[in-house]
Amino acid sequence: MLTRCGVRLLAAVCLLMARSVVVTAAEVPLRIGLIIPLTGGQASTGKQLANAVKLYMSENGDTVAGRKIDVIVRDDGAVPENTKRIAHGLIVNDKVDIIAGFGITPAALAAAPLATQARIPEIVMLAGASIVTERSPYIVRTSFTLAQSSVIIGDWAASNGIRKVATITTDYAPGNDALEFFKTRFLAGGGEIVGEVKVPLVNPDFAPFLQRMKDARPDALYVFVPGG
């Protein structure tokens, strides 16, 4: 049985250990792996995000609650296979606490299983498909969903005298979201879809698609393509 002196000694040791843990945690930087497209078709989007991070840190510093923030930037070119490989390297080799960025939905989805396995947050700062946050309990989105903007423009078109619309959307999850939510609201407002074309994500030639839209003689075009 511990004596009163022994209890006090044990309590003192525990307090010192707790303080040591706090000090150690404060001394270790919080490492964020920022995975964004800096090359390829989505490079402009990734560069805007990278510049935004630099601007925020230049104005607010690189310390939060006494802990330094290290941002490790990696270029995935908006290629999901690259995203997955880079995320794995950041988690395993660089020991990041958070992965963030993700210029397109397929990239965010590629990293989701790794975030789940490693039990670290995945912060989606760009990708807008509604399914993204369903792919891991560790995903949080700080940007937007395509439904938000698509519903608004569908309502606006129907209430501003536009009756016939032709649509051109990129054939992947965000494009399908954009088309679905626009159509739902536009049709509900009395509009008509007179032409519907889905184009490939990579390097589409829009000329034949635009000719088909012209032949449909719409009052307006509804277009969704990813940034860049």
Residue pairs with C-beta under 8 A, 6 or more apart in sequence:
2 10
25 67
26 66
26 67
28 67
29 67
29 68
29 69
29 70
30 64
30 67
30 68
30 69
30 70
30 97
30 98
31 70
31 72
31 94
31 95
31 96
31 97
31 98
32 69
32 70
32 71
32 72
32 96
32 97
32 98
32 99
32 100
33 72
33 74
33 86
33 87
33 90
33 91
33 94
33 96
33 98
33 99
33 100
34 49
34 50
34 53
34 71
34 72
34 73
34 74
34 100
34 101
35 74
35 76
35 83
35 86
35 87
35 90
35 99
35 100
35 101
35 102
35 107
35 111
36 45
36 46
36 49
36 50
36 73
36 74
36 75
36 76
36 101
36 102
36 103
36 126
37 43
37 45
37 46
37 75
37 76
37 77
37 78
37 103
37 104
37 107
37 228
38 46
38 47
38 50
38 73
38 75
38 77
39 75
39 77
40 77
40 78
40 79
40 228
41 78
41 202
41 203
41 226
41 228
42 77
42 78
42 103
42 104
42 226
42 227
42 228
43 77
43 228
44 227
44 228
45 103
45 126
45 226
45 227
45 228
46 75
46 78
46 101
46 103
49 101
49 103
49 125
49 126
50 73
53 71
57 69
57 71
62 68
62 69
62 70
63 69
72 90
72 94
72 96
74 86
74 90
76 82
76 83
76 86
76 103
76 107
78 103
78 104
78 107
79 107
80 106
80 107
80 109
80 110
81 110
83 102
83 106
83 107
83 108
83 110
83 111
84 110
84 111
84 114
87 99
87 110
87 111
87 114
87 115
88 114
90 96
90 99
91 99
91 114
91 118
91 120
96 120
97 120
97 121
98 120
98 121
98 122
98 123
99 111
99 114
99 115
99 120
99 121
99 122
99 123
100 122
100 123
100 124
100 125
101 123
101 125
101 126
102 108
102 111
102 122
102 124
102 125
102 126
102 127
103 126
103 127
103 227
104 126
104 127
104 172
104 174
104 226
105 127
105 128
105 129
105 131
105 132
105 172
105 173
105 174
106 172
106 173
107 127
108 122
108 124
108 127
108 132
108 135
108 139
109 131
109 132
109 135
111 122
112 122
112 132
112 135
112 136
112 139
113 135
113 136
115 121
115 122
115 136
115 138
115 139
116 136
116 137
116 138
119 138
120 138
121 138
121 139
121 140
122 136
122 138
122 139
122 140
123 139
123 140
123 141
123 142
124 132
124 133
124 139
124 140
124 141
124 142
124 143
125 141
125 142
125 143
126 143
126 227
127 141
127 143
127 174
128 143
128 144
128 145
128 146
128 174
128 177
129 145
129 146
129 173
129 174
129 177
130 145
130 146
130 147
130 177
131 173
132 139
132 141
133 139
133 140
133 141
145 177
146 174
146 177
146 178
146 181
146 224
147 177
147 181
149 178
150 177
150 178
150 179
150 180
150 181
150 182
150 185
150 224
151 181
151 182
151 184
151 185
153 182
153 222
154 181
154 182
154 183
154 184
154 185
154 186
154 188
154 189
154 191
155 185
155 189
157 165
157 186
157 189
157 191
157 220
157 222
158 185
158 186
158 188
158 189
158 190
158 191
159 189
161 219
162 191
162 219
162 220
163 190
163 191
163 192
163 219
164 191
164 192
164 193
164 194
164 216
164 217
164 218
164 219
164 220
165 186
165 191
165 192
165 193
165 194
165 218
165 219
165 220
165 221
165 222
166 193
166 194
166 195
166 196
166 197
166 212
166 213
166 216
166 218
166 220
166 221
166 222
167 179
167 182
167 183
167 193
167 195
167 196
167 197
167 221
167 222
167 223
168 197
168 198
168 199
168 206
168 209
168 210
168 213
168 221
168 222
168 223
168 224
168 225
169 175
169 176
169 178
169 179
169 197
169 198
169 199
169 222
169 223
169 224
169 225
170 198
170 199
170 200
170 201
170 204
170 224
170 225
170 226
171 198
171 199
171 200
171 201
172 201
174 224
174 226
175 198
175 224
175 225
175 226
176 198
178 224
179 196
179 198
179 222
179 224
182 222
183 193
186 193
186 222
187 193
194 216
194 217
194 218
195 212
195 213
195 215
195 216
195 218
197 209
197 212
197 213
199 206
199 209
199 225
201 226
213 221
